[in-house]
Amino acid sequence: MSEKEINAYRLTSLEEPTDEMLAYIMREVAEETNQKYDEALKRYFNEINEMYQQKYGNK
């Protein structure tokens, strides 16, 4: 299945997606979710580190 076919498909379409389409969509969502999780985790620990540095400085 081509990327053009995948991009043209909409979940609101009246036709059911193929297993291949669903697998592709789910893989894309999983990749994006993992990337966003990694970014959020980095931001979280950076904020914790900044708060620690503000309170205790470099010891």
C-alpha angles and dihedrals in degrees: 000000000000125000088240090059092048093049091048093054118092125193088227089062117117091232120083116245118246120244088252091054093048092048091050093048092047092049091051092049092048092051092049092046092051091049092050091046091052091049092048091048091052091049091048095053092042089055092047090050092049091050091049092049091050093051101038105015123208107328 
